[in-house]
Amino acid sequence: MAIALEGTIGAKQSSVAVAAPKRDTRLDVLRGLALITIFINHVPGQIFENFTTKNFGFSDAAEAFVLISGIAVGLAYGPNFETGTWLQTATKAMRRAFTLYLAHMITTFMTLALFLTGAWIFHRPGLLCEINILAVLTNLKAGIPSLVLLGHQIGYNNILPMYGALMLMVPLILVLNAASPLLALVVSGTVWLFAGMYEIAPHNMLIEGYWFLNPLSWQFLFTIGIVGTVHVYRGGKLPQNPVLLVLAATYVVLSFAWVVGQLWSLGIALASLGLPPVLTGFDKTFLSLPRLLHVLALTYLVINIPVISRLLRRSADNPLAILGRHSLNVFVAGTILAMVGQVVLYINNHDRVGGPIFVVIGIAIQFAYAFHLERKRKLETGSRSRLLNRALVPVPVRVDRSRDRR
């Protein structure tokens, strides 16, 4: 997941100040793969779901997405960050968080509309009992404010609130990292540990429990991405050790065997050790240690196996690179399409043929949308370039030589 670190950052350091470095597409490709995986997992009950990453290890696309986001934030905010520019960085991060909030509101209320419409038109009231919708409908007076205030999250609409909360933490993470990268990791890891041990998380307002993805836990993975990126940008090296490589590979294989072999009963043995569940369990809300270690082990393997780097390095016009380049817009579109898919599959009683067909069509629509956004971006970039060129063209000065002739 973090394979783009050294390639991207090295290009930035060796470039001339006036020439922007060529964009490294590996992060975009990985982000595109994560988007496709998330979409497939958000349309449960169809065959493609059996082949996504969650079936072959402790972590899934959500962990990859958050780590990639941390790397991207490190590239965007980290290189030029100074303690004196904290306010400017905080302003940018807040704007991004607000954008994520608006995107979340769009997907949330579109989901409500889709499920209500499906229940009404096709006479399937059972749709209203799905994905935490009923709690809103039975108490609209409290339900709508809860949605707006992020005190209630509809199922499969819970990544963006967590990501928005992480963006609000960016200035603090960068301040700690400027003081000491080790300090940033220690503080972040301590927050993660205490949040998991004592179940400290934003509470729901309509139903019992917490946010499905606790930002106080997930910030540790996000911080690792930021700190690692800034470290390499400043000339540091990521650890390369044969022993670590063997340990990472062993852990990934163990995770694969555990999940594929359905060895979850071994979790009882781990729990009997008396350690906190955040260290021995597999909970996604508090990002338990086995899940965290799995995504980090995968990342270490990706970084240190050159053939994977070559496979991920695609041209800027590669469909996956384009998909990942427009990740937020595509994610919003994919979430809405996934909710359509859930309604369709519910109405068709999870038809074995209709589900896979819908997923293929949905992925095709997301690629088409990404290509549309890319074409629009290129047109806008070309228009700005033409305007800039016109502004830089010197205006000929007309000299009046009539007096000289006199």
Steps between C-alpha positions, in 0.01 A plus 500: 500500500780740573713403202474849355682653794860483388434536127274801531705677762830437329363658183392805698839550662695474175276731301577861424286739699325641197418163347234287664599133529317241299219346703572153630198291407551216746294663775224573249496138382483370856226749585308390190526135603380590850200687356397200291540266795294724729224520238486121464488453879221758525276288279486190721348174389660464157780268393772764447492577870662162564816606318578831669788548743291460815472127422876447500631690801416691815481845338298615200476792259407746777842464666672538163292808419586672830872424471507626140316812614761558769776472241317740267448750783869472590593586141251787481555665839823365647789624279430871544363485853656722765370568847442863403269393216279297734198726451515482120529122514212480746284713269571275201433186704170641629390584147576146392314361800197713414512372142499144635206588725299631205584186302382289793172691519445437128553125530297477823187672374526334158508166683189593696323605181595181316384266776177694557425503128575130466276414796215712361509409132567128541297456820797368697477665844778271619744735326431756771638260762836477327830684576381702803229688308208408726643689799478821296152440360344414836624824653545760228509787748821363649606292199569775247705715743690187598592438138607861448705503822659161416337349807345226286658335199316287250669173419768511229509880539760524775841547338475870417414617857805317631719641223369852565588466868850385402544808284425719801787328680753573222635830644567341840664196339729726296591711803598189696690364202688831461612468862589132464369221274542258789292729724222511239491119478514453878217746566291356217564142613410587858169654391430187291576269793295689759209545258494124446553401864237731644270516192535874457317599183231738370164369619188450292196713579212278389624152584745350746864478408768699324596612154568192291850633420646676802726788387694489829609150406545539127712814541797277589509343153441842344787649704736219399435590136566870559812456714652243265441720197655812656793294630587373152445843346761642733754244382428219744475134412231249577638194684623223269589188691483134390374399844214753480422379149472139620289604800264705279463215251441249781232719655321548167504122437377434855220752452407336169486154656306632800227668293474244219508210747243671725723458805318762702477265796869572553390850593359352821849378588638848441225652714585257781838668534324781685621774267266779387283411196662780302822294510356154440167549321400579145266791561475752219353786702808533719746372235631212709868409482469195270329714236752782540798265476354334193472816293847611614647160411343517155638851458849387597489221243376734229778749573776241496397285202603687181280296268190631678625856458540445126152351473348798680684765300259567216470787255303810601228396253457155651134446601591407859723807533220723373253335737726558799581857397133596548452291812249712694259555211526137396451384859181704532371365168601146599322526834178615336527223239563245776183614679308459174648152477389411852145606420503306172637184660250522786210532259632211286567285807876511435476350154827319421515636147368851552743583781824439308358672191417807705850509653663486156273777372565707813877473461472595133293807594766609751774470239291699253439767763872516582586542130243779476657677799847454354396644165342796680818550704719501190272750326511732802876461530544576131278805528700635794826437315378693196394793718836498674687491172303794372579693815871431458521598132666846483283773356674674207569865572427734216757776472398834353789610273321795346717747695817330376393557142462870569 
